[in-house]
Amino acid sequence: MVDTGHVGRVPRATGTALLQVLPGGENAIVVSPGANASLTPIRVNACLEGLRAGDILMCQLESPIEAVAEALAVAKARGATTVLDPAPASERLAGSLLRRVDTLTPNSEEAASLLGIRRDATGAILKGLAGLGPSVVILNLGSEHAWACSGGTVPPHAVRAGEITAAGDTFNGAPTAALARG
C-alpha cells in the first residue's frame, strides 16, 4: 500500500526528467526538480508521523539532501528499514547520512562518485560502500549485471533489458518489495 495522504501542492511546477539513451544503450538523465525542491525537513517530519518499526522508507536524491537526511534519521529513530537510491549522483552525501541507510542501491556512476574512484573497480566499490555504513549494498551495473554485498558477495544474475525507461526505479522497487515480504 502506498500512502498518498501527505501529497500536497506548492506554487512550483512539477519536476521534470529528460531521459537520453546513449549509443551504448546506457542512459543519461537530466533532472529539473521543480516542486520536489520545496520539500523541507519540517514537512518530512509531518509526513512521517505514522512511520513505525517494520515499515520501509525508500528515498532518492531528487529532493533536497537535507530533507532526505531528515527522512532517514526519522526512519532509523522509529525502527524502520531504510533504502537509498543515491540518484542523481551527489558528492554531498555525508557519512552520517549513509550510516542511516540499511540498503544502498547505486549504479556504477553514483558509486564511483560517492567514493571518488573509477567506475570499473567493482570489488573496491562494493567494499568501499559497505564501509560507509549500509548493511547491504546492491550495485547496479546496468545491462551488465548487479552485485549484492551483505557481509559476502552474491554473484550477479544477468537479464536481458528490453526498455530502460524506469529501469532504476524497477531495480529499486523489486528488492524493496522483497524486503516488505520478509
PLY file of the C-alpha trace (Angstrom):
ply
format ascii 1.0
element vertex 182
property float x
property float y
property float z
element edge 181
property int vertex1
property int vertex2
end_header
0.00 0.00 0.00
1.24 3.47 -0.86
0.09 6.25 1.45
-0.78 9.39 -0.55
-2.27 11.22 2.43
0.56 13.74 2.53
0.58 14.63 -1.16
0.21 18.40 -1.33
0.53 21.39 -3.61
3.23 24.04 -3.78
3.44 27.07 -6.09
6.03 25.42 -8.34
5.86 23.35 -11.49
6.03 19.58 -11.31
9.56 18.24 -11.63
10.77 17.01 -14.98
13.35 14.44 -16.00
14.73 14.18 -19.52
15.98 10.73 -20.41
18.56 10.30 -23.14
19.71 6.90 -24.35
23.39 6.92 -25.24
24.76 4.95 -28.22
25.93 2.07 -25.99
22.44 1.65 -24.51
23.13 3.38 -21.18
21.03 6.37 -20.25
21.77 9.91 -19.14
19.11 11.74 -17.16
18.82 15.48 -16.66
16.55 16.44 -13.75
14.79 19.72 -13.07
13.42 19.18 -9.55
10.52 21.63 -9.72
8.16 21.05 -6.77
10.48 18.40 -5.28
12.87 21.23 -4.36
10.20 22.52 -1.94
10.47 19.52 0.37
11.83 20.55 3.77
12.88 18.66 6.89
9.82 20.10 8.69
7.48 18.73 6.01
9.28 15.37 6.15
8.67 15.14 9.89
4.96 15.85 9.41
4.70 13.24 6.66
6.46 10.52 8.64
4.40 10.79 11.84
2.89 7.34 11.27
6.15 5.60 10.36
6.93 2.72 12.72
9.18 -0.28 13.24
8.75 -2.78 10.44
7.95 -0.13 7.82
10.28 0.57 4.91
11.30 4.01 3.75
12.86 4.29 0.30
14.49 7.58 -0.69
16.33 9.03 -3.67
18.15 12.30 -4.23
15.72 14.20 -6.44
14.61 16.01 -3.27
16.85 18.31 -1.21
19.58 16.40 0.60
18.54 17.99 3.92
15.03 16.54 3.54
16.41 13.11 2.62
18.76 13.18 5.63
15.86 14.05 7.92
13.68 11.29 6.47
16.42 8.72 7.03
17.05 9.97 10.58
13.34 9.79 11.47
13.02 6.32 9.94
16.02 4.94 11.83
14.84 6.51 15.11
11.48 4.75 14.67
12.98 1.37 13.75
12.01 1.40 10.08
14.18 -0.16 7.37
15.79 2.38 5.05
16.67 2.06 1.37
18.53 4.78 -0.54
18.95 5.07 -4.28
21.68 7.75 -4.44
20.41 9.15 -7.72
21.16 11.55 -9.15
24.77 11.14 -8.05
25.89 13.53 -5.36
29.25 14.07 -3.73
27.39 15.79 -0.85
26.37 12.53 0.83
27.89 12.63 4.30
28.94 9.55 6.22
26.34 10.34 8.90
23.60 10.11 6.27
24.91 6.83 4.83
25.10 5.28 8.31
21.30 5.66 8.44
20.90 3.55 5.29
20.20 -0.18 5.58
20.27 -0.90 1.83
22.13 1.30 -0.65
21.42 0.77 -4.38
23.75 2.89 -6.54
24.62 2.39 -10.16
28.30 2.39 -11.07
28.42 6.14 -11.81
26.80 7.03 -8.49
29.03 4.60 -6.58
32.19 5.93 -8.21
31.07 9.49 -7.43
30.45 8.61 -3.77
33.88 7.04 -3.41
35.92 9.14 -5.82
37.22 6.06 -7.68
36.94 4.56 -11.19
33.54 3.10 -12.02
35.05 -0.19 -13.28
36.60 -1.09 -9.92
33.65 -3.26 -8.80
35.34 -5.00 -5.88
36.71 -1.75 -4.49
33.32 -0.09 -4.94
31.43 -2.80 -3.02
33.97 -2.83 -0.20
34.13 0.97 -0.07
30.37 1.46 0.00
29.84 -1.21 2.65
32.46 0.60 4.74
30.35 3.77 4.66
27.63 2.25 6.81
24.92 0.44 4.83
24.46 -3.22 5.82
23.55 -4.17 2.25
24.89 -2.68 -0.99
23.30 -3.64 -4.31
25.45 -2.28 -7.11
23.57 -1.82 -10.37
25.86 -2.28 -13.37
23.08 -1.72 -15.88
22.83 -4.18 -18.72
25.96 -5.98 -17.48
24.58 -7.26 -14.14
24.29 -6.35 -10.48
26.32 -7.28 -7.42
24.96 -7.56 -3.90
27.14 -7.35 -0.83
25.99 -8.12 2.71
28.95 -9.50 4.58
29.79 -11.53 1.46
29.21 -11.01 -2.22
26.37 -12.58 -4.18
27.25 -13.23 -7.83
25.24 -11.41 -10.48
22.28 -12.76 -12.39
22.20 -11.41 -15.94
18.94 -10.29 -17.53
18.05 -9.01 -20.99
16.88 -5.41 -20.86
14.01 -4.50 -23.16
13.06 -0.93 -22.32
15.33 1.03 -19.98
12.93 3.83 -19.02
12.33 3.50 -15.25
14.81 0.61 -15.05
16.42 2.16 -11.97
13.02 2.55 -10.30
12.22 -1.08 -11.04
15.68 -2.12 -9.86
14.95 -0.44 -6.51
11.31 -1.47 -6.26
11.92 -5.21 -6.63
14.30 -5.72 -3.67
12.29 -3.26 -1.56
9.12 -5.23 -2.25
11.02 -8.41 -1.33
12.10 -6.78 1.95
8.46 -5.90 2.66
7.50 -9.56 2.14
10.20 -10.61 4.59
0 1
1 2
2 3
3 4
4 5
5 6
6 7
7 8
8 9
9 10
10 11
11 12
12 13
13 14
14 15
15 16
16 17
17 18
18 19
19 20
20 21
21 22
22 23
23 24
24 25
25 26
26 27
27 28
28 29
29 30
30 31
31 32
32 33
33 34
34 35
35 36
36 37
37 38
38 39
39 40
40 41
41 42
42 43
43 44
44 45
45 46
46 47
47 48
48 49
49 50
50 51
51 52
52 53
53 54
54 55
55 56
56 57
57 58
58 59
59 60
60 61
61 62
62 63
63 64
64 65
65 66
66 67
67 68
68 69
69 70
70 71
71 72
72 73
73 74
74 75
75 76
76 77
77 78
78 79
79 80
80 81
81 82
82 83
83 84
84 85
85 86
86 87
87 88
88 89
89 90
90 91
91 92
92 93
93 94
94 95
95 96
96 97
97 98
98 99
99 100
100 101
101 102
102 103
103 104
104 105
105 106
106 107
107 108
108 109
109 110
110 111
111 112
112 113
113 114
114 115
115 116
116 117
117 118
118 119
119 120
120 121
121 122
122 123
123 124
124 125
125 126
126 127
127 128
128 129
129 130
130 131
131 132
132 133
133 134
134 135
135 136
136 137
137 138
138 139
139 140
140 141
141 142
142 143
143 144
144 145
145 146
146 147
147 148
148 149
149 150
150 151
151 152
152 153
153 154
154 155
155 156
156 157
157 158
158 159
159 160
160 161
161 162
162 163
163 164
164 165
165 166
166 167
167 168
168 169
169 170
170 171
171 172
172 173
173 174
174 175
175 176
176 177
177 178
178 179
179 180
180 181
